[in-house]
Amino acid sequence: MKACRACHFLTSDNMCPNCKATNLTTSYTGIVVILPGKKKREDPRKTSYIASRLNIDKPGKYALKVR
Ligand SMILES: [Zn+2]
């Protein structure tokens, strides 16, 4: 899995499916999984401290720290 440098999204593709960036790296530490909220399209930043700290607005797998 590679991590997107722009939004930290984890993917096995060569392009980030979240923000369409191609600036991916394998140099990252830690994985964070943001689960979907009870309501559809709920902003995870409202209910998750981690999501608000990392500024994640969509559920998914993210790298904690990208180098
Ligand atoms: Zn991205």
N, CA, C, O and the ligand as a Tripos MOL2 file, in Angstrom:
@<TRIPOS>MOLECULE
protein
  269   267    68     0     0
PROTEIN
NO_CHARGES

@<TRIPOS>ATOM
      1 N           0.8290   -1.2040    0.0000 N.3       1 MET1
      2 CA          0.0000    0.0000    0.0000 C.3       1 MET1
      3 C           0.8650    1.2560    0.0000 C.2       1 MET1
      4 O           1.8840    1.3290    0.6870 O.2       1 MET1
      5 N           0.4420    2.2300   -0.7750 N.am      2 LYS2
      6 CA          1.1320    3.5130   -0.8160 C.3       2 LYS2
      7 C           0.2260    4.5860   -0.2200 C.2       2 LYS2
      8 O          -1.0000    4.4750   -0.2320 O.2       2 LYS2
      9 N           0.8660    5.6150    0.2960 N.am      3 ALA3
     10 CA          0.1070    6.7010    0.9060 C.3       3 ALA3
     11 C           0.1940    7.9490    0.0410 C.2       3 ALA3
     12 O           1.2490    8.2730   -0.5040 O.2       3 ALA3
     13 N          -0.9270    8.6410   -0.0750 N.am      4 CYS4
     14 CA         -0.9770    9.8900   -0.8230 C.3       4 CYS4
     15 C          -0.3440   10.9980    0.0080 C.2       4 CYS4
     16 O          -0.6910   11.1850    1.1740 O.2       4 CYS4
     17 N           0.5900   11.7340   -0.6000 N.am      5 ARG5
     18 CA          1.2590   12.8070    0.1400 C.3       5 ARG5
     19 C           0.3090   13.9760    0.4140 C.2       5 ARG5
     20 O           0.5010   14.7310    1.3670 O.2       5 ARG5
     21 N          -0.6970   14.1140   -0.4160 N.am      6 ALA6
     22 CA         -1.5910   15.2580   -0.2720 C.3       6 ALA6
     23 C          -2.6450   15.0290    0.8110 C.2       6 ALA6
     24 O          -2.8820   15.9060    1.6400 O.2       6 ALA6
     25 N          -3.2790   13.8470    0.8060 N.am      7 CYS7
     26 CA         -4.3940   13.6470    1.7380 C.3       7 CYS7
     27 C          -4.1940   12.4320    2.6430 C.2       7 CYS7
     28 O          -5.0670   12.1290    3.4550 O.2       7 CYS7
     29 N          -3.0510   11.7220    2.5210 N.am      8 HIS8
     30 CA         -2.7000   10.5800    3.3740 C.3       8 HIS8
     31 C          -3.5300    9.3340    3.0980 C.2       8 HIS8
     32 O          -3.3990    8.3470    3.8210 O.2       8 HIS8
     33 N          -4.3750    9.3480    2.0830 N.am      9 PHE9
     34 CA         -5.1930    8.1880    1.7510 C.3       9 PHE9
     35 C          -4.3040    7.0200    1.3220 C.2       9 PHE9
     36 O          -3.3370    7.2200    0.5870 O.2       9 PHE9
     37 N          -4.6210    5.7990    1.7730 N.am     10 LEU10
     38 CA         -3.8290    4.6280    1.4180 C.3      10 LEU10
     39 C          -4.4460    3.9220    0.2200 C.2      10 LEU10
     40 O          -5.6560    3.6980    0.1760 O.2      10 LEU10
     41 N          -3.6020    3.5710   -0.7570 N.am     11 THR11
     42 CA         -4.0890    2.9110   -1.9530 C.3      11 THR11
     43 C          -3.0200    1.9920   -2.5210 C.2      11 THR11
     44 O          -1.8310    2.1790   -2.2610 O.2      11 THR11
     45 N          -3.4400    0.9970   -3.2990 N.am     12 SER12
     46 CA         -2.4790    0.1450   -3.9890 C.3      12 SER12
     47 C          -2.3390    0.5790   -5.4470 C.2      12 SER12
     48 O          -1.5440    0.0060   -6.1910 O.2      12 SER12
     49 N          -3.1010    1.5770   -5.8520 N.am     13 ASP13
     50 CA         -3.0000    2.1010   -7.2220 C.3      13 ASP13
     51 C          -1.8820    3.1330   -7.3190 C.2      13 ASP13
     52 O          -1.2580    3.4880   -6.3190 O.2      13 ASP13
     53 N          -1.6400    3.6090   -8.5440 N.am     14 ASN14
     54 CA         -0.6310    4.6410   -8.7490 C.3      14 ASN14
     55 C          -1.2190    6.0370   -8.6880 C.2      14 ASN14
     56 O          -0.5120    7.0330   -8.8380 O.2      14 ASN14
     57 N          -2.5300    6.0940   -8.4630 N.am     15 MET15
     58 CA         -3.1850    7.3780   -8.3200 C.3      15 MET15
     59 C          -4.0920    7.3460   -7.0990 C.2      15 MET15
     60 O          -4.7540    6.3410   -6.8390 O.2      15 MET15
     61 N          -4.1240    8.4250   -6.3620 N.am     16 CYS16
     62 CA         -4.9750    8.4820   -5.1800 C.3      16 CYS16
     63 C          -6.4430    8.5500   -5.5990 C.2      16 CYS16
     64 O          -6.8310    9.4860   -6.2980 O.2      16 CYS16
     65 N          -7.2810    7.5710   -5.1860 N.am     17 PRO17
     66 CA         -8.6920    7.6020   -5.5770 C.3      17 PRO17
     67 C          -9.4710    8.6960   -4.8510 C.2      17 PRO17
     68 O         -10.6000    9.0210   -5.2190 O.2      17 PRO17
     69 N          -8.8580    9.2500   -3.8290 N.am     18 ASN18
     70 CA         -9.5440   10.2630   -3.0300 C.3      18 ASN18
     71 C          -9.4020   11.6690   -3.6340 C.2      18 ASN18
     72 O         -10.3880   12.3910   -3.7850 O.2      18 ASN18
     73 N          -8.1630   12.0460   -3.9770 N.am     19 CYS19
     74 CA         -7.9550   13.4040   -4.4830 C.3      19 CYS19
     75 C          -7.2980   13.4260   -5.8510 C.2      19 CYS19
     76 O          -6.9580   14.4980   -6.3510 O.2      19 CYS19
     77 N          -7.1100   12.2450   -6.4790 N.am     20 LYS20
     78 CA         -6.5710   12.1110   -7.8340 C.3      20 LYS20
     79 C          -5.0990   12.5240   -7.9620 C.2      20 LYS20
     80 O          -4.5960   12.6930   -9.0730 O.2      20 LYS20
     81 N          -4.4240   12.6820   -6.8500 N.am     21 ALA21
     82 CA         -3.0040   13.0270   -6.9090 C.3      21 ALA21
     83 C          -2.1920   11.7890   -7.2610 C.2      21 ALA21
     84 O          -2.6080   10.6670   -6.9710 O.2      21 ALA21
     85 N          -1.0320   11.9890   -7.8870 N.am     22 THR22
     86 CA         -0.1590   10.8640   -8.2160 C.3      22 THR22
     87 C           1.1140   10.8990   -7.3740 C.2      22 THR22
     88 O           2.0450   10.1250   -7.5990 O.2      22 THR22
     89 N           1.1390   11.7860   -6.4240 N.am     23 ASN23
     90 CA          2.2930   11.9320   -5.5450 C.3      23 ASN23
     91 C           2.1630   10.9740   -4.3590 C.2      23 ASN23
     92 O           1.7630   11.3690   -3.2640 O.2      23 ASN23
     93 N           2.5140    9.6930   -4.6040 N.am     24 LEU24
     94 CA          2.3450    8.6720   -3.5790 C.3      24 LEU24
     95 C           3.6990    8.2380   -3.0250 C.2      24 LEU24
     96 O           4.7230    8.3650   -3.6970 O.2      24 LEU24
     97 N           3.6960    7.7310   -1.8080 N.am     25 THR25
     98 CA          4.9370    7.3190   -1.1790 C.3      25 THR25
     99 C           4.7290    6.0560   -0.3510 C.2      25 THR25
    100 O           3.6410    5.8000    0.1650 O.2      25 THR25
    101 N           5.7990    5.2740   -0.2400 N.am     26 THR26
    102 CA          5.7360    4.1070    0.6460 C.3      26 THR26
    103 C           6.3490    4.4310    2.0050 C.2      26 THR26
    104 O           6.3580    3.5950    2.9080 O.2      26 THR26
    105 N           6.8620    5.6610    2.1390 N.am     27 SER27
    106 CA          7.4780    6.0680    3.4100 C.3      27 SER27
    107 C           6.4470    6.7020    4.3310 C.2      27 SER27
    108 O           6.2850    7.9220    4.3630 O.2      27 SER27
    109 N           5.7590    5.8560    5.0730 N.am     28 TYR28
    110 CA          4.8070    6.3850    6.0340 C.3      28 TYR28
    111 C           4.7860    5.4840    7.2660 C.2      28 TYR28
    112 O           5.1810    4.3190    7.2060 O.2      28 TYR28
    113 N           4.3350    6.0220    8.3460 N.am     29 THR29
    114 CA          4.2370    5.2290    9.5640 C.3      29 THR29
    115 C           2.8250    5.3360   10.1340 C.2      29 THR29
    116 O           2.2340    6.4150   10.1800 O.2      29 THR29
    117 N           2.3040    4.1990   10.5640 N.am     30 GLY30
    118 CA          1.0100    4.1690   11.2160 C.3      30 GLY30
    119 C          -0.1380    4.1900   10.2300 C.2      30 GLY30
    120 O          -0.0750    4.8600    9.1980 O.2      30 GLY30
    121 N          -1.1820    3.4570   10.5520 N.am     31 ILE31
    122 CA         -2.3740    3.4230    9.7040 C.3      31 ILE31
    123 C          -3.5810    3.7770   10.5620 C.2      31 ILE31
    124 O          -3.7360    3.2980   11.6850 O.2      31 ILE31
    125 N          -4.4160    4.6150   10.0100 N.am     32 VAL32
    126 CA         -5.6320    5.0310   10.6950 C.3      32 VAL32
    127 C          -6.8190    4.6290    9.8340 C.2      32 VAL32
    128 O          -6.8460    4.9160    8.6370 O.2      32 VAL32
    129 N          -7.8020    3.9670   10.4370 N.am     33 VAL33
    130 CA         -9.0180    3.6270    9.6950 C.3      33 VAL33
    131 C         -10.1500    4.4890   10.2290 C.2      33 VAL33
    132 O         -10.5110    4.4110   11.4030 O.2      33 VAL33
    133 N         -10.6980    5.3040    9.3540 N.am     34 ILE34
    134 CA        -11.8430    6.1430    9.7180 C.3      34 ILE34
    135 C         -13.1060    5.4260    9.2460 C.2      34 ILE34
    136 O         -13.3030    5.2070    8.0510 O.2      34 ILE34
    137 N         -13.9430    5.0700   10.1920 N.am     35 LEU35
    138 CA        -15.1610    4.3390    9.8580 C.3      35 LEU35
    139 C         -16.2750    5.3160    9.4800 C.2      35 LEU35
    140 O         -16.3070    6.4490    9.9610 O.2      35 LEU35
    141 N         -17.1870    4.8680    8.6130 N.am     36 PRO36
    142 CA        -18.2980    5.7460    8.2390 C.3      36 PRO36
    143 C         -19.2040    6.0310    9.4390 C.2      36 PRO36
    144 O         -19.3640    5.1880   10.3210 O.2      36 PRO36
    145 N         -19.7840    7.2060    9.4590 N.am     37 GLY37
    146 CA        -20.6930    7.5700   10.5380 C.3      37 GLY37
    147 C         -22.0340    6.8840   10.3920 C.2      37 GLY37
    148 O         -22.2780    6.1880    9.4060 O.2      37 GLY37
    149 N         -22.9000    7.0760   11.3630 N.am     38 LYS38
    150 CA        -24.2290    6.4520   11.3150 C.3      38 LYS38
    151 C         -25.0580    7.0530   10.1870 C.2      38 LYS38
    152 O         -25.7990    6.3600    9.4900 O.2      38 LYS38
    153 N         -24.9100    8.3560   10.0340 N.am     39 LYS39
    154 CA        -25.6130    9.0240    8.9380 C.3      39 LYS39
    155 C         -24.7260    8.9980    7.7090 C.2      39 LYS39
    156 O         -23.5040    9.1070    7.8140 O.2      39 LYS39
    157 N         -25.3380    8.8550    6.5510 N.am     40 LYS40
    158 CA        -24.5710    8.8440    5.3020 C.3      40 LYS40
    159 C         -23.9400   10.2030    5.0530 C.2      40 LYS40
    160 O         -24.5480   11.2480    5.2860 O.2      40 LYS40
    161 N         -22.7040   10.1580    4.5730 N.am     41 ARG41
    162 CA        -21.9350   11.3580    4.2240 C.3      41 ARG41
    163 C         -21.7430   12.2860    5.4120 C.2      41 ARG41
    164 O         -21.5840   13.4960    5.2470 O.2      41 ARG41
    165 N         -21.7590   11.7230    6.5900 N.am     42 GLU42
    166 CA        -21.4850   12.5300    7.7680 C.3      42 GLU42
    167 C         -19.9960   12.8600    7.7930 C.2      42 GLU42
    168 O         -19.1640   11.9990    7.5070 O.2      42 GLU42
    169 N         -19.6650   14.0760    8.1280 N.am     43 ASP43
    170 CA        -18.2680   14.4830    8.1960 C.3      43 ASP43
    171 C         -17.5960   13.8060    9.3970 C.2      43 ASP43
    172 O         -17.9850   14.0650   10.5360 O.2      43 ASP43
    173 N         -16.5860   12.9340    9.1650 N.am     44 PRO44
    174 CA        -15.9590   12.2190   10.2850 C.3      44 PRO44
    175 C         -15.2800   13.1660   11.2670 C.2      44 PRO44
    176 O         -15.0390   12.8020   12.4180 O.2      44 PRO44
    177 N         -14.9710   14.3760   10.8180 N.am     45 ARG45
    178 CA        -14.3000   15.3320   11.7140 C.3      45 ARG45
    179 C         -15.1890   15.7580   12.8680 C.2      45 ARG45
    180 O         -14.7080   16.2290   13.8980 O.2      45 ARG45
    181 N         -16.5180   15.5840   12.6810 N.am     46 LYS46
    182 CA        -17.4360   15.9720   13.7490 C.3      46 LYS46
    183 C         -17.4350   14.9690   14.8890 C.2      46 LYS46
    184 O         -17.6490   15.3300   16.0460 O.2      46 LYS46
    185 N         -17.1910   13.6950   14.5520 N.am     47 THR47
    186 CA        -17.3200   12.6550   15.5700 C.3      47 THR47
    187 C         -15.9920   12.0220   15.9510 C.2      47 THR47
    188 O         -15.9160   11.3280   16.9650 O.2      47 THR47
    189 N         -14.9490   12.2410   15.1690 N.am     48 SER48
    190 CA        -13.6780   11.5820   15.4480 C.3      48 SER48
    191 C         -12.5770   12.5960   15.6990 C.2      48 SER48
    192 O         -12.3350   13.4860   14.8830 O.2      48 SER48
    193 N         -11.9160   12.4530   16.8330 N.am     49 TYR49
    194 CA        -10.8060   13.3280   17.1770 C.3      49 TYR49
    195 C          -9.6710   13.1610   16.1730 C.2      49 TYR49
    196 O          -9.0700   14.1380   15.7280 O.2      49 TYR49
    197 N          -9.3860   11.8970   15.8190 N.am     50 ILE50
    198 CA         -8.3070   11.6120   14.8630 C.3      50 ILE50
    199 C          -8.6250   12.2540   13.5130 C.2      50 ILE50
    200 O          -7.7690   12.8930   12.9010 O.2      50 ILE50
    201 N          -9.8600   12.0750   13.0600 N.am     51 ALA51
    202 CA        -10.2430   12.6270   11.7630 C.3      51 ALA51
    203 C         -10.1180   14.1430   11.7590 C.2      51 ALA51
    204 O          -9.6960   14.7230   10.7580 O.2      51 ALA51
    205 N         -10.4730   14.7870   12.8450 N.am     52 SER52
    206 CA        -10.3760   16.2410   12.8840 C.3      52 SER52
    207 C          -8.9210   16.6830   12.9570 C.2      52 SER52
    208 O          -8.5520   17.7030   12.3750 O.2      52 SER52
    209 N          -8.0900   15.9190   13.6700 N.am     53 ARG53
    210 CA         -6.6630   16.2710   13.7550 C.3      53 ARG53
    211 C          -5.9730   16.1120   12.3990 C.2      53 ARG53
    212 O          -5.1290   16.9270   12.0280 O.2      53 ARG53
    213 N          -6.3380   15.0570   11.6620 N.am     54 LEU54
    214 CA         -5.7200   14.8030   10.3630 C.3      54 LEU54
    215 C          -6.4990   15.4640    9.2350 C.2      54 LEU54
    216 O          -6.1190   15.3550    8.0690 O.2      54 LEU54
    217 N          -7.5830   16.1440    9.5740 N.am     55 ASN55
    218 CA         -8.4230   16.8350    8.6070 C.3      55 ASN55
    219 C          -8.9510   15.8790    7.5250 C.2      55 ASN55
    220 O          -8.8430   16.1530    6.3290 O.2      55 ASN55
    221 N          -9.5210   14.7590    7.9710 N.am     56 ILE56
    222 CA        -10.0650   13.7450    7.0710 C.3      56 ILE56
    223 C         -11.5720   13.9370    6.9710 C.2      56 ILE56
    224 O         -12.2670   13.9240    7.9860 O.2      56 ILE56
    225 N         -12.0810   14.1150    5.7570 N.am     57 ASP57
    226 CA        -13.5140   14.3550    5.6110 C.3      57 ASP57
    227 C         -14.2540   13.1860    4.9800 C.2      57 ASP57
    228 O         -15.4650   13.2490    4.7690 O.2      57 ASP57
    229 N         -13.4940   12.0770    4.6690 N.am     58 LYS58
    230 CA        -14.1550   10.9020    4.1160 C.3      58 LYS58
    231 C         -13.6550    9.6630    4.8450 C.2      58 LYS58
    232 O         -12.4700    9.5870    5.1680 O.2      58 LYS58
    233 N         -14.5350    8.6760    5.1180 N.am     59 PRO59
    234 CA        -14.0740    7.4510    5.7600 C.3      59 PRO59
    235 C         -13.1090    6.6940    4.8460 C.2      59 PRO59
    236 O         -13.1770    6.8120    3.6230 O.2      59 PRO59
    237 N         -12.2210    5.9240    5.4480 N.am     60 GLY60
    238 CA        -11.2590    5.1630    4.6610 C.3      60 GLY60
    239 C         -10.0060    4.8890    5.4530 C.2      60 GLY60
    240 O          -9.9390    5.1730    6.6490 O.2      60 GLY60
    241 N          -8.9990    4.3280    4.7740 N.am     61 LYS61
    242 CA         -7.7260    4.0090    5.4110 C.3      61 LYS61
    243 C          -6.7230    5.1020    5.1020 C.2      61 LYS61
    244 O          -6.5610    5.4920    3.9460 O.2      61 LYS61
    245 N          -6.0520    5.5960    6.1220 N.am     62 TYR62
    246 CA         -5.1120    6.6830    5.9470 C.3      62 TYR62
    247 C          -3.7970    6.4020    6.6750 C.2      62 TYR62
    248 O          -3.7650    5.6740    7.6670 O.2      62 TYR62
    249 N          -2.7230    6.9880    6.1690 N.am     63 ALA63
    250 CA         -1.4390    6.9080    6.8550 C.3      63 ALA63
    251 C          -1.4250    7.9700    7.9530 C.2      63 ALA63
    252 O          -1.9030    9.0900    7.7700 O.2      63 ALA63
    253 N          -0.8650    7.5870    9.0900 N.am     64 LEU64
    254 CA         -0.8180    8.5210   10.2110 C.3      64 LEU64
    255 C           0.2210    9.6010    9.9340 C.2      64 LEU64
    256 O          -0.0350   10.7890   10.1280 O.2      64 LEU64
    257 N           1.3920    9.1740    9.4800 N.am     65 LYS65
    258 CA          2.4700   10.1140    9.2380 C.3      65 LYS65
    259 C           3.1180    9.7930    7.9030 C.2      65 LYS65
    260 O           3.5630    8.6670    7.6840 O.2      65 LYS65
    261 N           3.1760   10.7680    7.0130 N.am     66 VAL66
    262 CA          3.8060   10.5850    5.7110 C.3      66 VAL66
    263 C           5.1120   11.3590    5.6900 C.2      66 VAL66
    264 O           5.1610   12.5300    6.0650 O.2      66 VAL66
    265 N           6.1770   10.6840    5.2420 N.am     67 ARG67
    266 CA          7.4660   11.3680    5.1740 C.3      67 ARG67
    267 C           7.7710   11.8530    3.7650 C.2      67 ARG67
    268 O           8.8210   12.4520    3.5310 O.2      67 ARG67
    269 ZN         -4.9090   11.9420   -1.9870 Zn       68 ZN68
@<TRIPOS>BOND
     1     1     2 1
     2     2     3 1
     3     3     4 2
     4     3     5 am
     5     5     6 1
     6     6     7 1
     7     7     8 2
     8     7     9 am
     9     9    10 1
    10    10    11 1
    11    11    12 2
    12    11    13 am
    13    13    14 1
    14    14    15 1
    15    15    16 2
    16    15    17 am
    17    17    18 1
    18    18    19 1
    19    19    20 2
    20    19    21 am
    21    21    22 1
    22    22    23 1
    23    23    24 2
    24    23    25 am
    25    25    26 1
    26    26    27 1
    27    27    28 2
    28    27    29 am
    29    29    30 1
    30    30    31 1
    31    31    32 2
    32    31    33 am
    33    33    34 1
    34    34    35 1
    35    35    36 2
    36    35    37 am
    37    37    38 1
    38    38    39 1
    39    39    40 2
    40    39    41 am
    41    41    42 1
    42    42    43 1
    43    43    44 2
    44    43    45 am
    45    45    46 1
    46    46    47 1
    47    47    48 2
    48    47    49 am
    49    49    50 1
    50    50    51 1
    51    51    52 2
    52    51    53 am
    53    53    54 1
    54    54    55 1
    55    55    56 2
    56    55    57 am
    57    57    58 1
    58    58    59 1
    59    59    60 2
    60    59    61 am
    61    61    62 1
    62    62    63 1
    63    63    64 2
    64    63    65 am
    65    65    66 1
    66    66    67 1
    67    67    68 2
    68    67    69 am
    69    69    70 1
    70    70    71 1
    71    71    72 2
    72    71    73 am
    73    73    74 1
    74    74    75 1
    75    75    76 2
    76    75    77 am
    77    77    78 1
    78    78    79 1
    79    79    80 2
    80    79    81 am
    81    81    82 1
    82    82    83 1
    83    83    84 2
    84    83    85 am
    85    85    86 1
    86    86    87 1
    87    87    88 2
    88    87    89 am
    89    89    90 1
    90    90    91 1
    91    91    92 2
    92    91    93 am
    93    93    94 1
    94    94    95 1
    95    95    96 2
    96    95    97 am
    97    97    98 1
    98    98    99 1
    99    99   100 2
   100    99   101 am
   101   101   102 1
   102   102   103 1
   103   103   104 2
   104   103   105 am
   105   105   106 1
   106   106   107 1
   107   107   108 2
   108   107   109 am
   109   109   110 1
   110   110   111 1
   111   111   112 2
   112   111   113 am
   113   113   114 1
   114   114   115 1
   115   115   116 2
   116   115   117 am
   117   117   118 1
   118   118   119 1
   119   119   120 2
   120   119   121 am
   121   121   122 1
   122   122   123 1
   123   123   124 2
   124   123   125 am
   125   125   126 1
   126   126   127 1
   127   127   128 2
   128   127   129 am
   129   129   130 1
   130   130   131 1
   131   131   132 2
   132   131   133 am
   133   133   134 1
   134   134   135 1
   135   135   136 2
   136   135   137 am
   137   137   138 1
   138   138   139 1
   139   139   140 2
   140   139   141 am
   141   141   142 1
   142   142   143 1
   143   143   144 2
   144   143   145 am
   145   145   146 1
   146   146   147 1
   147   147   148 2
   148   147   149 am
   149   149   150 1
   150   150   151 1
   151   151   152 2
   152   151   153 am
   153   153   154 1
   154   154   155 1
   155   155   156 2
   156   155   157 am
   157   157   158 1
   158   158   159 1
   159   159   160 2
   160   159   161 am
   161   161   162 1
   162   162   163 1
   163   163   164 2
   164   163   165 am
   165   165   166 1
   166   166   167 1
   167   167   168 2
   168   167   169 am
   169   169   170 1
   170   170   171 1
   171   171   172 2
   172   171   173 am
   173   173   174 1
   174   174   175 1
   175   175   176 2
   176   175   177 am
   177   177   178 1
   178   178   179 1
   179   179   180 2
   180   179   181 am
   181   181   182 1
   182   182   183 1
   183   183   184 2
   184   183   185 am
   185   185   186 1
   186   186   187 1
   187   187   188 2
   188   187   189 am
   189   189   190 1
   190   190   191 1
   191   191   192 2
   192   191   193 am
   193   193   194 1
   194   194   195 1
   195   195   196 2
   196   195   197 am
   197   197   198 1
   198   198   199 1
   199   199   200 2
   200   199   201 am
   201   201   202 1
   202   202   203 1
   203   203   204 2
   204   203   205 am
   205   205   206 1
   206   206   207 1
   207   207   208 2
   208   207   209 am
   209   209   210 1
   210   210   211 1
   211   211   212 2
   212   211   213 am
   213   213   214 1
   214   214   215 1
   215   215   216 2
   216   215   217 am
   217   217   218 1
   218   218   219 1
   219   219   220 2
   220   219   221 am
   221   221   222 1
   222   222   223 1
   223   223   224 2
   224   223   225 am
   225   225   226 1
   226   226   227 1
   227   227   228 2
   228   227   229 am
   229   229   230 1
   230   230   231 1
   231   231   232 2
   232   231   233 am
   233   233   234 1
   234   234   235 1
   235   235   236 2
   236   235   237 am
   237   237   238 1
   238   238   239 1
   239   239   240 2
   240   239   241 am
   241   241   242 1
   242   242   243 1
   243   243   244 2
   244   243   245 am
   245   245   246 1
   246   246   247 1
   247   247   248 2
   248   247   249 am
   249   249   250 1
   250   250   251 1
   251   251   252 2
   252   251   253 am
   253   253   254 1
   254   254   255 1
   255   255   256 2
   256   255   257 am
   257   257   258 1
   258   258   259 1
   259   259   260 2
   260   259   261 am
   261   261   262 1
   262   262   263 1
   263   263   264 2
   264   263   265 am
   265   265   266 1
   266   266   267 1
   267   267   268 2
@<TRIPOS>SUBSTRUCTURE
     1 MET1         2 RESIDUE 1 A MET
     2 LYS2         6 RESIDUE 1 A LYS
     3 ALA3        10 RESIDUE 1 A ALA
     4 CYS4        14 RESIDUE 1 A CYS
     5 ARG5        18 RESIDUE 1 A ARG
     6 ALA6        22 RESIDUE 1 A ALA
     7 CYS7        26 RESIDUE 1 A CYS
     8 HIS8        30 RESIDUE 1 A HIS
     9 PHE9        34 RESIDUE 1 A PHE
    10 LEU10       38 RESIDUE 1 A LEU
    11 THR11       42 RESIDUE 1 A THR
    12 SER12       46 RESIDUE 1 A SER
    13 ASP13       50 RESIDUE 1 A ASP
    14 ASN14       54 RESIDUE 1 A ASN
    15 MET15       58 RESIDUE 1 A MET
    16 CYS16       62 RESIDUE 1 A CYS
    17 PRO17       66 RESIDUE 1 A PRO
    18 ASN18       70 RESIDUE 1 A ASN
    19 CYS19       74 RESIDUE 1 A CYS
    20 LYS20       78 RESIDUE 1 A LYS
    21 ALA21       82 RESIDUE 1 A ALA
    22 THR22       86 RESIDUE 1 A THR
    23 ASN23       90 RESIDUE 1 A ASN
    24 LEU24       94 RESIDUE 1 A LEU
    25 THR25       98 RESIDUE 1 A THR
    26 THR26      102 RESIDUE 1 A THR
    27 SER27      106 RESIDUE 1 A SER
    28 TYR28      110 RESIDUE 1 A TYR
    29 THR29      114 RESIDUE 1 A THR
    30 GLY30      118 RESIDUE 1 A GLY
    31 ILE31      122 RESIDUE 1 A ILE
    32 VAL32      126 RESIDUE 1 A VAL
    33 VAL33      130 RESIDUE 1 A VAL
    34 ILE34      134 RESIDUE 1 A ILE
    35 LEU35      138 RESIDUE 1 A LEU
    36 PRO36      142 RESIDUE 1 A PRO
    37 GLY37      146 RESIDUE 1 A GLY
    38 LYS38      150 RESIDUE 1 A LYS
    39 LYS39      154 RESIDUE 1 A LYS
    40 LYS40      158 RESIDUE 1 A LYS
    41 ARG41      162 RESIDUE 1 A ARG
    42 GLU42      166 RESIDUE 1 A GLU
    43 ASP43      170 RESIDUE 1 A ASP
    44 PRO44      174 RESIDUE 1 A PRO
    45 ARG45      178 RESIDUE 1 A ARG
    46 LYS46      182 RESIDUE 1 A LYS
    47 THR47      186 RESIDUE 1 A THR
    48 SER48      190 RESIDUE 1 A SER
    49 TYR49      194 RESIDUE 1 A TYR
    50 ILE50      198 RESIDUE 1 A ILE
    51 ALA51      202 RESIDUE 1 A ALA
    52 SER52      206 RESIDUE 1 A SER
    53 ARG53      210 RESIDUE 1 A ARG
    54 LEU54      214 RESIDUE 1 A LEU
    55 ASN55      218 RESIDUE 1 A ASN
    56 ILE56      222 RESIDUE 1 A ILE
    57 ASP57      226 RESIDUE 1 A ASP
    58 LYS58      230 RESIDUE 1 A LYS
    59 PRO59      234 RESIDUE 1 A PRO
    60 GLY60      238 RESIDUE 1 A GLY
    61 LYS61      242 RESIDUE 1 A LYS
    62 TYR62      246 RESIDUE 1 A TYR
    63 ALA63      250 RESIDUE 1 A ALA
    64 LEU64      254 RESIDUE 1 A LEU
    65 LYS65      258 RESIDUE 1 A LYS
    66 VAL66      262 RESIDUE 1 A VAL
    67 ARG67      266 RESIDUE 1 A ARG
    68 ZN68       269 GROUP 0 **** ****
